[in-house]
Amino acid sequence: MTEEVQLSLRAYAKILSHAVQNPYTAVNGVLLSPEDEDKERLDVVDVVPLFHYNTSLSPMLTVALTQIEEYATNRSLRIAGYYHGNEHHDDNEVGFVAARIADKIVENCETGCLLIINNTLLNHLATELPFRVFHPIRSTDRIDWKEGDKPRLQFGERGLARGPEIMKTHLYRSLVDMDHHYDNVRCSWDNGALNEAVKLFSESLPVSQEE
């Protein structure tokens, strides 16, 4: 079981944008990592935001996962986990829906994790990552989820400064999830504009020896 999880700045920006854009509904999405990653650490290099209308198991989820799997394969990536933000501000636990979708996703990957958005920390973005990480404990007939250490963030404290900037610049408004795409297919769920904004920010930060 891979215990250490690191989020790229792109992944962090998209998950945070999804939560901030939809403060009164649950949100969810899929984590992506390189196909040939080091098994000592799970590097989440990108995410695909799924839904904010209906986050439960549904035929639309199956369709979306098929699209995402093809998208990932074409970029030498793989589906490596699931993120979920609960509807209520004080609910930061692994609920039934989150656990069942995460179960489905990690069935087909040796390493993976479940990321729960800690809503109570969304007001403290400059000092702390608002996430809880859970790892699968597999038995013959079920998967249980055990909480692990908090994830690391690319660029460390300098990357953490991106959180308040997403709020201040309203970058989160540009995020497109699968619900948006299915409502209007001209809306692209690969979020190219947001990716480019994060890339420009990343290029302005020198990489230290520790990263």
N, C-alpha and C positions, 0 to 999 in steps of 0.2 A: 504494500500500500504506500503510495506516494504521499508524504505528509506535508512537504513544503509547497506552497502555491505562490506564484508571482504573477501579478497583473501588469500587462503593458499599459501605457498611458492611454492608448486607443481604447482598450477594453474598459478601463476605468471611466473614461469620458462617456462612453456609450451607455454603460449601466447607470451611471449617475444621471445622465440626461433623460433616460427612460423613466427613472423614478421621479425626478423633479418635474418633468413634463406632465405626469399623470398623478398628482398628489392625492387624489381621492379614489383611485382604483388600484387593484393589484396589477403588477407587471411581471413579465417573465422573459427569459431568453436563453440562448444556447452559447456555451463557451467553446472556443476553438483553440487548438494548440498545434504545434508542428507535428507532422507524422513521425519524424525521427527524433523526438525530443529525448533528453536525458531522463530516465525513470526516477532519478533521485529528486527531481523537482518538476512540478507541473507548471509550465509556462503558458499562461492564457494570453495569447497574442492578439486575439480579436473576439468579438461576440456578435451574435445576430439577435437583435431584439425581436421577440415574438409578438405577444399580444398585450393589450390593456383593456379590451372589452370582455373577453371570455378566456380566462387563463387555465381552464380545466382541460382534461383529456377529451379530445374531440377529433372528428375527421379532419378538421382544418389543421390540427397539430401534426397529424400524420403527413398531410400534404406538405406542410412547411418543413418538416424534418427531412423529407425526401429532397426538396429543393436545396436545403442547407447542406446536406451531405454531398450533393453534386458540386455545389459552390466550393465547399471545403476541399474536396478531392482535386479539383482543377487548380487549386492553389497550394497543393502539398500540405494541407491542413487536415485535421480530423476533429470530429465532435468529441469534446473531452469533459463535458459537464453541463450544468444547468444553473441559472440564477433565478431567484424569485423574490419579489417584494410584496408583502402582504398589504391588504387594503387598509387596515386600521393602523394608525400611527404607533400605537403601543404594542403591536403584535409583531414580534421579531423571532417567532418560533418556526420550526419545520412543521407545517400543517399537512393534512392528508393529501391535498392536491399536489403540493410541492414535492412531497416524498414519492408519490406514485409516478409523476413525470420524470423525476430524477432517477427512479428505479429503472424506468423504461430506457432512459438514455445511457446509463452506465452498464446495462446488460451487454452492450456490444463494445465496451472499451475496458481494457485491463486497468488503466488508471483513469480516474475521474473524480470530480467533486461536486458538491452542492453548495452554492453561494447564496446565503440569505442576506438581503439588504436590511441593515439595522436602522429602521426609520428614526429612532430616537437620536441617532448620531448625525442626521442630515443637517443639523444646525451647528455642527462642529467640524466642518470639512477641512478647515485649515490645520487641524491638529490630529485628526484620527480618521482612518479608513472606516466607512460605515458598513462593514461586512462581517458576517460570521461564516466560517468555512466548516463544512461537514464532509467526512469521508465515509465511503461505503464499507460496512462490515458484512461480508457475504456468508450465508449459510446455505444449506442444501435447498431450502424452500423459501427464503426471504432475504431481503436486504435491509439492514438497519443502518442508521446514520449517526456517526459519532463526531462530536465537535472537535476540531483541531485548532492549531495556532492560527492567529490572524494572518491574512495574506500579506506578502510584501508588494511594494509598488515600484515599478520602474522609475528610476531617478530619485527614489526615496522622498525626502522632505521637499525637494524641489518639484517633484511630480505632484506631491500633495497640494501644492499651491494652485494646481489646475482646477481643483474643485470649486473654490470660491470664484475663480475666473469664469467658469461655466455659468455660474449663477449671474455674475455681474454683466457679462456680455450677452446673455440670453442665447448662448450657443445651443442649449438644450432644445430650443424651439425648432431647430432644423432636423432633429432626429426623426427617422422614418422606421416604424416597425411593420410587422406583417399585417396587422390590422389596417394601417394606412394604405399599404400596397394593395390589399384585396379590395379596399374601397375605391382605389384609383391606381390602376396598374402603372401609370406614368410616374408614380412615386417609387423611387428605387430603394429597396431595403439594404443595399450594400453601403449606403450612407457615404458616398464619395466626398461630398462637400465637408462633412464633419471629419472624415479621415484626413483630408488635406489640412484642415485647421489644426488638428492635433499634430500632424507631421511638422508643420511650420513651428509650432511651439516646441516640439521635441528637438528639432534641429538647432534651436537657440540655447539648448542646455548642453554643456560639455559633459561627456561621460567620464565618471570617475573610475578609479581602479577597482572600487568595490562593486561596481555594477557590470 
